[in-house]
């Protein structure tokens, strides 16, 4: 064991041990020391916070410390939305936040950065100038990865020539540039590829160039990135407006918004397409629609009601227009005399909606049209109404034979849509008096022919988007119809009982939000209009 004296003498002995090393060993140590110093220098250069202290402008760029992003303080800074940048701000200093969409260096003293915020883009320019922009600042900016979140402060300028690579026709002469959060240097999908139209890909192939085509599953696997494309920004902003117009129109017509349970004891529509689950030891299922409860709300004297909420269908439908979960837009209302009162609400609501989208969503529609070209929807001011029998006759005259008491299949719907467009000049119409056998158990039969019903479907571009009808408001008749459709009336006893206490004649309809957007924009798959789709094969992300 070493004594304290020996321990105190040991460092001194080690310090002097270098004198005993050979010249070869000393040279080896010197090389090792230089390598370590070089490694340390490289490490410092690669770290964003390790900005050269020799740069007097070092405080004007760099990574924002994480601590500053933890709601540390309220500085009073004012950020300007990129969509609001215009020539009216010429020569003014602005602060913007967005994603670094593209970063392009021009030598070591100049760089161009396109910054994007919610679909709007602006070109930012860095040019080395004494006291304003340093070469180290340009180096920092060009080292950032695309899609990083950045704060940019600079002076707005107006170029003489139109800007082709950005939505805003002004530029920002950069004075400060900070990175708020860095994106991964390698992204699973390239946004430029994801935003490319099919026609662009085909044109490139004709010219011998092979461009990347991002398929649908890959898009959905990395939906967070896919949502950033201009077309998807447009799709979901339009979807928001569809819900907004739906709500505002109905509120203006005296409807009340309600919120019904999605956990129920029995089937709300009939059939086997039910997600079953255990509810604290009791069999239950997810609601196929708010049908039963919105009718109960009418029996509770709410008069006119609507709901926007999730709908669940456990059907194995591998089609372009079916989902296992979608957003339902549902309406129920008292009827004074005739179920045409409900159809009139449908017609007025959707004409109002289409008008609003065409007038107020022009940039969004243009963004969608650029990637997924489509023709503007044709519709009449007064919505066309045809009976099911009239539709069958039109198909028959066109050489299409279908069961007069059956339902229309997808091909028949499309063919009838073509015929209606040719004859009446509209892609939006109502088909009513459907055969009773193809409608839900709660549908009211026609007074003059029990084989038909007081029901209707609504079509856009040859595809069904809405189902509606007058409902049965007699408890005894409702029980009879439920049993005929194979439904255990015990599971819906509270629903049926609600009609024993006096129920007004009533009717309503339901429509899928995603399907409305899909067909208005003539998209080829409903997964494009579902934020995070749920189909028989997808439960993530």
RARARA-V435998 format. One line per field, one symbol per residue. phi: phi as a letter, one per 30 degrees, with the letter a starting at -180 (. if undefined). psi: psi as a letter, one per 30 degrees, with the letter a starting at -180 (. if undefined). burial: 1 if it has 24 or more other C-alpha atoms within 12 Angstrom, else 0. A space follows every 10 residues. Layout:
phi->???
psi->???
burial->???
This chain:
phi->.ddedddddd eddddddddd ddeddddddd dddddddddd dddddddddd deddddcedc akddeeedcc hdacdjdccc dddcdbddce icdbbbbacd dbbbdbicba acbcccbhjc bbdcbcbeae ibbcdddddd ddddddiddb cbcacdbcdd cecccbddcb bcddbbbbcd addeeccdbd ddddcddddd ddddddcicc cdcddddded dceeddddde ddededdded dddddedddd ddcidcdbbc dccbdbdcbi icdbdcacch jcdbadddad eddddddddd idibbbbbad bbbdcdcccd bcbdbbcccc bbadcdbbdd eddddeeddd ddddeddddc bedddddddd cbeacedcac dcddbbdedd dddddddcic cbddcccdde dddddddddd dddcibcbac cbideddccd dddddddcad dcbdbabbbb hibdbbbaad cdccdddddd ddddcicddd dbdddddddd cjbdeaaaab bdeddddedd chdcadddcc ebdbbecbba d
psi->kkleeeeffe eeeeefffff kleeeeeeee eeeeeeeeee eeeeefkefi kkffjfgffg lakkkeefgh heljfgkjkk kefgjlffgk gkklklkakj ekkjkjafgk kkkjkkjhfk lkkkkkkkkk fekleeeeee efflkkglkl kkkakkljle kkkfglekhl ljjkekjkje kklkfjkfkk eeeffkleee eeeeefggkj lkjjleeeee eheeeeffle eeeeefeeee eeeeeeeeee efgglkkljl kfjlelkffl afikjklkih fkkalkkflg eefeeeeefg gfdkllkjlk kkjhkijilf gklfkljkjk kklkkeekff eeeeeeeeee eeeeeeeeef heeeeeeefe eiklkkkkll ejkkkkleee eeeeeefggj kljfgalkle eeeeeeeeee eeefhkgjlk klhlkefgll fgkklkffjf fllilllkkk hgkkfkkllk lkgkeeeeee eeefggkjfe fgeeeeffff gjklkllalk kkeeeeeeee ghlfkfffgk eikjafgkgl .
burial->0000000000 0000000000 0000000000 0000000000 0000000100 1100001111 1111000000 0000000001 1110110000 0001111111 1111100011 1111111111 1111111100 0111111111 1111111111 1111111100 0000011111 1111111111 1100000011 1111111001 0000000000 0011000011 0110111111 1111111111 1110111011 0000111101 0111111111 0011100000 0000111111 1111111110 1111111111 1111000000 1111111111 1111100011 1111111111 1111101100 1011111111 1100011111 0011111110 1101100000 0101001100 0110111111 1000011111 1111111111 1111110000 0111111111 1111111111 1111100110 1100101010 1110111110 0011111111 1111111111 1110111111 1111100000 0
